[in-house]
Structure formats: structure tokens, C-alpha cells
């Protein structure tokens, strides 16, 4: 029986490479040469620092591409042209639909599975780190501490507030779970509100996209979790922002293209949006001249809210489950299969 050849195309810790090799050593060959990959800038860095292979390294890299039947992480568009045997890609991110379209795989027969579910908890932690800091007045406390000033004050609370989550998938699940623990009223806005979800009980209401503005008018806080698709591009536009309750808090853990950034900036400057925590931007890295950097009511995260120590371990767990299914011919049991038409 010919062995599957797994090409690990982005940096991965040795312990996780060993786990993949150990799954079925008689049925798979793992191709991983760390010296051919860019140096990592931080733990779980899937891209790496700028890096150029010399002629010998490039030849070795291309040889692996030509043999690969499975890729752990998405090769570049240029590399894909050399990977004629490739049949399945395990992505290391959740929202890969737009990227898959850009590199020409939307109409291909190559199966793509994503990291859906891996990032729900860390992103929820970021959401509530931001919301709690805002409503409980962390910046005020820090300023008072720096001034050595002990003056009692009254803050706000998160409990009892209305949280509107744009989307009802895994990222929404993560945030809703924490919100319910804090006794918030949770409203999800979904493309298909009637869809059966194992976590539907975390939502007090699930409304259709047509009710977006009505939901936003009731929100004390808004969290954007939807993937970037043609349907969601600039979904949070000037009209949606105008519909928000004055002073609402806004958190984006989705994609920058889902929000009309100039309208968001104007609303933050006027105070119509009281606070924003942004893990993503329309252009990344966020340009140095963006006014968002210097706004006192904005928290900027460099698209890093989902990156935690356990990330690669959990992505490898998904890959190993799917690899067992792939090898056993149980393709219908593979999880996180990307719908290339819907782009998520």
C-alpha cells in the first residue's frame, strides 16, 4: 500500500510532529525539515519572519511539494502549482475562505479542513478582558494608582447588560458561554437563525440578519464573530453603527473587512461608540497613520488574541482525528470541512 505523504508547510513544534509520525508510521510519511522554514517570531507562529531559501534548500522544498498528498497548513499559491499530488489541506486558521479563493482553490477538488473551535476560548477571553476592563474602569484605576491617589469611585458592571453577537458559530459560542456566566442577556444575529446548534441554549435570542439594526439598538456591547464572505463584507457599515445604542462597546474578533472602518473611527471620535477592542483591521498591519492607534477609547491587538500556548497542540488534535478518518476511508466523519461555496 502506498503511504500518504504529509508535508508540514509551516513551523510546528517537534512534539507535535512526533505525534503525527506516531499515528500510523506504516501508512504515512511525514516530511518536515525545520531548516527549510522561516524562523518563528513567537510560539505558535505559523508564518515566521522574512526568510529566503538558498538554491539547495529551494530544491529540497520543491521535491517535498511534488510528493505531498496531504499538507499541514496552506502552501503558497506558487507552491501549490508544484504540488500536483495534493488532495487534502489542514489549515491552521479558522477563517480561511477568502484565502482559499485568492490562491485559486475554490473550484479545486482539494479538500480543506480548518482549525474551527480551537480559537473560541482564547478569543472569548480577549473579548471579556476588554469588556471587563472597559466597564469596570481599569484605565481609571491605573491612572489613580500612578498618581498615588485613593479616591473612591463608582464603576459599571457587565452583569445584566445585553451582549449582541454577530454570528452564531464557534466563536460566538465561546463568548456566549462566558457572557452567560456573567449573567448577561445574549442575542445572536445569524444567517440561519433556525439552524440546529449544540450551543443554542447559550443564546437568549437568535435573530436573522434582517434584524441586525434592531438587535444593535439594544446592545450594551457588540462582538463581531462572522467570517469574511461576500455576504458579510462591510456588514457593520455606517448605518449599522448609527443603529447602535450611544456609548456601546464594540469588539471585533472576526475580520477587518466586515466593518466599515472609517465609519467606526468617526463613531469612536464622536463618542457614539464608547469603546472598541480590535483584534483585526481592514489593512494589516494597521497603518501607523491610522487614528485608531492614539484613541484613548480603543484597544488594539495585532491579530494575536487567538494565539495562546495550546494552539498548535489543539490544531494537531484536529488533524490527527481527521487523519485517522482519512486513512480508514471514513471521510464523512472528518470535522471542520470547509464549504468553499459559503467560504466557511
C-alpha positions, 0 to 999 in steps of 0.5 A: 500500500502506498503511504500518504505523504504529509508535508508540514508547510509551516513551523510546528513544534517537534512534539507535535510532529512526533505525534503525527509520525506516531499515528500510523508510521506504516501508512504515512510519511511525514516530511518536515525539515525545520531548516527549510522554514522561516524562523518563528517570531513567537510560539505558535507562529505559523508564518515566521519572519522574512526568510529566503531559501538558498538554491539547495534548500529551494530544491529540497522544498520543491521535491517535498511539494511534488510528493505531498498528498496531504499538507499541514497548513496552506502552501503558497499559491506558487507552491501549490502549482508544484504540488500536483499530488495534493488532495487534502489541506489542514489549515491552521486558521479558522477563517480561511475562505477568502484565502482559499479563493485568492490562491485559486482553490475554490473550484479545486477538488482539494479538500480543506479542513480548518482549525474551527473551535480551537480559537473560541476560548482564547478569543472569548477571553480577549473579548471579556478582558476588554469588556471587563476592563472597559466597564469596570474602569481599569484605565481609571484605576491605573491612572489613580494608582500612578498618581498615588491617589485613593479616591473612591469611585463608582464603576459599571458592571457587565452583569445584566447588560445585553451582549449582541453577537454577530454570528452564531458559530464557534466563536460566538459560542465561546463568548456566549458561554462566558457572557452567560456566566456573567449573567448577561442577556445574549442575542445572536444575529445569524444567517440561519437563525433556525439552524440546529446548534449544540450551543443554542441554549447559550443564546437568549435570542437568535435573530436573522440578519434582517434584524441586525439594526434592531438587535444593535439598538439594544446592545450594551456591547457588540462582538463581531464573530462572522467570517469574511464572505461576500455576504458579510463584507462591510456588514457593520457599515455606517448605518449599522453603527448609527443603529447602535445604542450611544456609548456601546462597546464594540469588539471585533474578533472576526475580520477587518473587512466586515466593518466599515472602518472609517465609519467606526473611527468617526463613531469612536471620535464622536463618542457614539461608540464608547469603546472598541477592542480590535483584534483585526483591521481592514489593512494589516498591519494597521497603518501607523497613520491610522487614528485608531492607534492614539484613541484613548477609547480603543484597544488594539491587538495585532491579530494575536488574541487567538494565539495562546500556548495550546494552539498548535497542540489543539490544531494537531488534535484536529488533524490527527482525528481527521487523519485517522478518518482519512486513512480508514476511508471514513471521510464523512466523519472528518470535522471542520470541512470547509464549504468553499461555496459559503467560504466557511 
